[in-house]
Amino acid sequence: MQKLKFAIGIPTINRSDLLNEALIKYAKTYPNTDIFIIDNGNQKISSPHPKTEIFVSPINYGVAKSWNYLADRIFNVGYDYALILNDDIVLGSNENELNKFIEEVVCKYDFVVTNNNWCSFILSKETVKKVGWFDEKFGNAYFEDNDYYYRMQLIGMSYYKDTILDPEIFRNSQTIQKDNSLNFGFDKNKAYYISKWGGEPHNEKYKIPFNRID
């Protein structure tokens, strides 16, 4: 098989039950794919997938910092693309299909994402060089994806949605459903977004963060 161009990164905090279901599937459909997991909840995960690396964070890193950690780890071991997945979905494609998709489609775009929010997306090393990392000042969760999307728009980067990244099992916000206290950062992140860009998503006014000219 041709060398894989990607590895999988999955953040998790309290849904190891759903993650384990996905890992059982990925052991069959992604048997040669390295999987990197950041466990923000010390869930003592034992993966059935033989090529799994699990990092237990000392605190909850939140979404943005977790995505950054996973992508950085994937790029540093030699991959050009990070396939970032939620822990509460099961992706339906296999590693050969994904590798071919990256070679034939993803390489033409700067960012590729599923139709189901950002539960599954492909981030390239080159895109990070151009856009930067996710803004870790968005604590916990929410608006970090809107921020990255807007930053890509500002510099004219291409954004593409494809059904190959749509999961065969899609569950939305299962982390919050299990522990609603993890939703506490929504209003704070919203306020930070508005402060940074002068309006809510799709109603931004600033072209420079915080409208600052240094």
C-alpha positions as CSV (number, residue, x, y, z in Angstrom):
1,M,0.0,0.0,0.0
2,Q,1.2,3.5,-0.8
3,K,2.5,5.4,2.2
4,L,-0.3,7.2,4.1
5,K,-0.2,11.0,4.0
6,F,-2.3,11.4,7.1
7,A,-2.9,10.4,10.7
8,I,-6.0,10.6,12.8
9,G,-6.3,12.9,15.9
10,I,-9.2,12.6,18.4
11,P,-9.8,14.8,21.4
12,T,-12.0,13.4,24.2
13,I,-13.0,14.3,27.7
14,N,-15.9,12.1,28.9
15,R,-17.2,9.9,26.0
16,S,-14.7,7.1,26.1
17,D,-17.7,4.8,25.6
18,L,-18.5,6.2,22.2
19,L,-14.8,6.6,21.3
20,N,-14.2,2.9,22.0
21,E,-17.0,2.0,19.6
22,A,-15.2,4.1,16.9
23,L,-11.8,2.6,17.7
24,I,-13.1,-0.9,17.2
25,K,-14.3,0.1,13.8
26,Y,-11.1,2.0,12.9
27,A,-9.0,-1.1,13.9
28,K,-10.6,-2.7,10.8
29,T,-11.0,0.2,8.4
30,Y,-7.8,2.2,9.4
31,P,-5.5,-0.7,10.5
32,N,-2.3,1.0,9.3
33,T,-3.2,4.5,10.3
34,D,-1.6,6.1,13.4
35,I,-4.2,7.4,15.8
36,F,-3.4,10.1,18.3
37,I,-5.8,10.7,21.2
38,I,-5.7,13.5,23.8
39,D,-7.7,12.5,26.9
40,N,-8.8,15.6,28.7
41,G,-10.7,13.7,31.3
42,N,-8.2,10.9,32.5
43,Q,-10.6,8.2,31.3
44,K,-8.0,5.5,31.4
45,I,-8.7,4.6,27.7
46,S,-7.4,1.3,26.4
47,S,-7.5,1.3,22.6
48,P,-8.2,-1.9,20.6
49,H,-6.4,-0.2,17.7
50,P,-2.7,-1.3,17.7
51,K,-1.3,2.0,16.4
52,T,-2.7,4.3,19.1
53,E,-0.9,6.9,21.1
54,I,-2.8,8.4,24.1
55,F,-1.8,11.6,25.8
56,V,-3.5,12.2,29.1
57,S,-3.6,16.0,29.7
58,P,-3.0,17.3,33.2
59,I,-6.0,19.7,32.7
60,N,-8.8,20.0,30.2
61,Y,-7.1,21.7,27.3
62,G,-10.3,22.6,25.6
63,V,-11.1,22.2,21.9
64,A,-8.6,24.7,20.3
65,K,-5.6,23.6,22.3
66,S,-6.5,19.9,21.8
67,W,-6.7,20.4,18.1
68,N,-3.4,22.2,18.1
69,Y,-1.7,19.5,20.2
70,L,-3.0,16.7,17.9
71,A,-2.1,18.4,14.6
72,D,1.3,19.4,15.9
73,R,2.0,15.9,17.0
74,I,0.9,14.5,13.7
75,F,3.0,16.9,11.7
76,N,6.1,16.4,13.8
77,V,6.1,12.6,13.1
78,G,6.2,13.3,9.4
79,Y,2.6,13.5,8.1
80,D,1.4,16.3,5.9
81,Y,-2.3,16.0,6.9
82,A,-4.2,15.6,10.2
83,L,-7.7,14.1,10.1
84,I,-9.3,15.5,13.2
85,L,-12.4,13.6,14.4
86,N,-14.9,14.0,17.3
87,D,-15.0,11.2,19.8
88,D,-18.8,10.8,19.4
89,I,-18.8,9.9,15.6
90,V,-17.8,6.9,13.6
91,L,-16.3,7.7,10.2
92,G,-17.5,5.4,7.4
93,S,-14.6,5.6,4.9
94,N,-11.4,3.6,5.0
95,E,-7.7,4.5,4.9
96,N,-7.2,3.7,1.2
97,E,-10.2,5.8,0.3
98,L,-9.0,8.7,2.5
99,N,-5.5,8.5,1.2
100,K,-6.7,8.6,-2.4
101,F,-9.1,11.5,-1.5
102,I,-6.2,13.5,-0.1
103,E,-4.0,12.8,-3.2
104,E,-6.8,13.7,-5.7
105,V,-9.0,16.3,-4.0
106,V,-7.7,17.6,-0.7
107,C,-4.4,18.7,-2.3
108,K,-6.4,21.2,-4.4
109,Y,-7.9,23.0,-1.3
110,D,-6.6,24.6,1.8
111,F,-9.2,23.1,4.2
112,V,-11.6,20.3,3.8
113,V,-14.5,19.5,6.2
114,T,-17.6,17.4,6.6
115,N,-21.1,18.7,6.1
116,N,-21.8,18.0,9.8
117,N,-20.3,21.0,11.5
118,W,-16.6,20.4,12.3
119,C,-17.0,16.9,13.6
120,S,-14.5,15.7,10.9
121,F,-12.0,17.8,9.0
122,I,-8.6,17.6,7.4
123,L,-6.0,20.1,8.3
124,S,-2.7,20.4,6.4
125,K,0.7,21.4,7.5
126,E,0.8,24.1,4.8
127,T,-2.5,25.6,6.0
128,V,-1.2,26.0,9.5
129,K,1.9,27.7,8.1
130,K,-0.4,30.3,6.3
131,V,-3.2,30.7,8.9
132,G,-1.5,29.8,12.1
133,W,-2.8,27.6,14.9
134,F,-6.3,27.6,16.5
135,D,-6.7,30.5,18.9
136,E,-6.4,28.9,22.4
137,K,-7.9,31.9,24.1
138,F,-11.2,30.3,23.1
139,G,-11.4,28.3,26.3
140,N,-13.2,25.0,26.6
141,A,-15.4,25.0,23.4
142,Y,-17.3,27.1,20.9
143,F,-16.3,29.7,18.3
144,E,-12.7,28.4,17.7
145,D,-13.9,26.9,14.4
146,N,-15.7,30.2,13.4
147,D,-12.5,32.1,14.2
148,Y,-10.3,29.8,12.0
149,Y,-12.8,29.9,9.2
150,Y,-12.9,33.7,9.2
151,R,-9.1,33.9,9.3
152,M,-9.0,31.7,6.3
153,Q,-11.5,33.9,4.5
154,L,-9.5,37.0,5.2
155,I,-6.5,35.7,3.3
156,G,-8.5,34.1,0.5
157,M,-8.0,30.5,1.3
158,S,-10.2,27.8,-0.2
159,Y,-12.7,25.9,2.0
160,Y,-14.3,22.7,0.7
161,K,-17.0,20.4,2.1
162,D,-17.2,16.7,1.0
163,T,-19.4,13.9,1.9
164,I,-16.5,11.5,2.2
165,L,-15.9,13.1,5.7
166,D,-19.5,12.7,6.7
167,P,-19.7,10.0,9.5
168,E,-21.7,6.9,9.2
169,I,-22.7,7.4,12.8
170,F,-23.3,11.1,13.7
171,R,-24.1,12.2,17.2
172,N,-24.1,15.9,18.0
173,S,-22.8,17.4,21.3
174,Q,-22.7,14.1,23.3
175,T,-20.0,15.5,25.5
176,I,-22.3,18.4,26.6
177,Q,-25.2,16.0,26.9
178,K,-23.3,14.0,29.4
179,D,-22.0,16.9,31.4
180,N,-23.7,20.2,30.8
181,S,-21.3,22.1,33.0
182,L,-18.8,21.9,30.1
183,N,-21.0,24.4,28.3
184,F,-20.1,27.2,30.6
185,G,-17.6,28.8,28.3
186,F,-20.1,29.6,25.5
187,D,-20.9,33.2,26.5
188,K,-17.3,34.0,27.3
189,N,-16.1,32.7,24.0
190,K,-18.8,34.6,22.1
191,A,-17.8,37.8,23.8
192,Y,-14.2,37.2,23.0
193,Y,-15.1,36.5,19.3
194,I,-17.1,39.8,19.1
195,S,-14.2,41.7,20.7
196,K,-11.7,40.1,18.3
197,W,-13.7,40.6,15.1
198,G,-16.3,43.3,15.8
199,G,-19.3,41.1,15.4
200,E,-20.7,37.6,15.6
201,P,-19.9,34.9,13.0
202,H,-20.9,36.1,9.5
203,N,-21.3,39.6,10.8
204,E,-17.7,40.5,11.4
205,K,-16.5,44.1,10.9
206,Y,-12.8,43.9,11.5
207,K,-10.1,42.7,9.1
208,I,-7.4,42.8,11.8
209,P,-7.9,41.1,15.2
210,F,-9.4,43.6,17.7
211,N,-9.1,46.3,15.0
212,R,-5.6,47.0,16.2
213,I,-2.9,48.5,14.0
214,D,0.4,47.9,15.7
